[in-house]
Amino acid sequence: MTKSTKQLVLEMSIGMFLYTLVLGILAAVFHSGLERMGFSLLPVLLGLACGFVADVFMLIHMARITERAAASMDESYANKTTVVQSMIRRVIFIIVLFFLGSRPQIDAVAMIIGALGLKAGALLQPITHRTLFPDIQKEGKESIMEERRTVYGNDENSDEPSGT
């Protein structure tokens, strides 16, 4: 994976972890209510953790497939690859869900809720990026400007909008 993709995966993983952490704290706070509904705290926390781990693996797989599809420069290959790999990812998640969810130590519902952290990670990524990695954002803008100057000429005013 490229450096920028690895950075994006890290930022999304932090958001996914925060989502799982908040859910774990809520489960601990409301553990008496969970127990009245028939859910024990430890299996719920383990299910959330398994959902988080599954999210990280799915995110890494999506990043690799996306880069491979983009590098191919072939639209039909990219469409086929992303659809097939998406289905494989879902089937593997369902198999793991059935395998782990059949264990009394892991709550399958909590694992599914934990796996929804991928959405939360995507939504929290811009906030994570601005909060934890502000220097990287500035470096990215500089490299874009340098690339433009290299491709379109070394005119210092080429990045500025024309005043006419």
C-alpha positions, 0 to 999 in steps of 0.5 A: 500500500502507498504511504497515503493509503496506510495513513488513511487506514490508520486514521480510519482505524482510530475512528473505528476504535473510538466507536468501539470504545464508546460502545464498550463504555456504554455497555459497561455503564448499562450492564444491569440493563443488558443482564435483564435482557439476557446479555452478559457484559463480557460476551458483549465486550468480546463481541465488540472487540471481534467486530473491531478486529474484523473491521480492521481486516476488512479495511486493509483488504478494501484498501489493497483491492482499491489500489490494485483496481486503480493501478490496473487502469482498466474499468471492467477489471476494476468493476469485476475485482471490487464486486468479487472481492466485496462478496468474498469479504462478506462471505468470510465475515458471515462465516467468522460471525457464525463460527465465533457467534456460536461460542457462548463467550462472544455475543454475535449481535455485539459483533455485528454492531461492532462491525458497523464501526467501519462506517463510524471510522469513515465518518470520523476520519476527517476529524481524526486527520485534522486533530491528530495529524495536522502536519501531514495535511500541510505536507500534502498541500505542498506536494500537490503544489510542487507536482503542479509546478512540475507538470504545468511549468515552474511559473510561481503564479500558476497556482493562483487564480487569474485576476482577469 
